[in-house]
C-alpha cells in the first residue's frame, strides 16, 4: 500500500474529524491512519452496489460505533477518491 496515499487519506479524515471532541479520548487513533488504510483497501475491493460514501461510512461506523450517513461522508469521499485516482496515474 502506498504510504503517500495513506498519509493523504488520513489527513482528509483528520481535517474532517468525524469523532469530534471524542477523538482525544481514543488513545490509538494515530491521526486516523488505521482507518485510512481500511478505507483505501475498501476502494480496491469490488463490492457491487457500494459507493465511495458507503465504504467510508461502513469503515468509520464499524471502527468507532458511529452513525454516519452517506451524506455525512460525501465530501470526504470525494476528496479521498481524487487522492486515490491521482496516485493511480
N, C-alpha and C positions, 0 to 999 in steps of 0.2 A: 504494500500500500504506500502511496506517495506521501511523504512527510509534509510536503508543501500543501497538499490538499487537506490533510488533517489539520494543520495549523490554521489555514484559511477558514475551513468549516467551523472549527472550534471558536474562531474569532467571531463569526456570524452569530453563533449560539451565545457566546459571552455578551456580545453587544445587545442581543435580544433579551437574554437572561429570563427565560420562561419561569424560573423558580422565584424570581423577585428577591425579596429580603431573605427567604429561606435558603438561598444559595450559600450564605455564610454559615449555615448550620450543617452543611454537607462536607465532612472532613476530606473525603476522597474525590471531590468534584474535579479538581485539576483543570479548571477552565473549560469544562465540557469536552475534554479530549476523548474520553472513552465513548461518549455519545456521538461525537463527530465520526469516530471510526465505525461505529454501528450504523450510522446514517449513510456513510459512504458505501459500506458493504451492501446496505439495502438497495441502494441505487443501481448496483451491479447485478442484482438478482431479478429474474423475470417473473414478477407477480402480475398475473392477469387482472386487470381492473384496478390496480393500485396506482395512485397518483403520487407525485412528489410530496404533496401535502400530507397524504395519509401515511407515507413512510416515516416522515419526521414526527408526525403526531403519534404513531404507534411506538416508535423508539422512546420518545420522551415520556409518554404516558406510562409505559411499562417500567421505565427506569426509575421514575420519581412518583408514581401513583398520582399523576396529574389528570386533568380533564380537559386537555386542549382539544379544540375543534380544528377541522380543516381550515377554516377561515383564520384562526389564530396563527396557523403555520404557513399561510400563503406567502407572505413577504419573505420570511427566512427561506422557504422552499425555492422561491425564485432566485434568490441570491446564491444558494448552495448549488442549484442546477447550473447556473452560469459558471461558477467556480469549476465544477466537475467537467463541464463541456470545454472550457478554456484549456484546462490541463490535458485534456484528451487529444488536443491538436498537435 
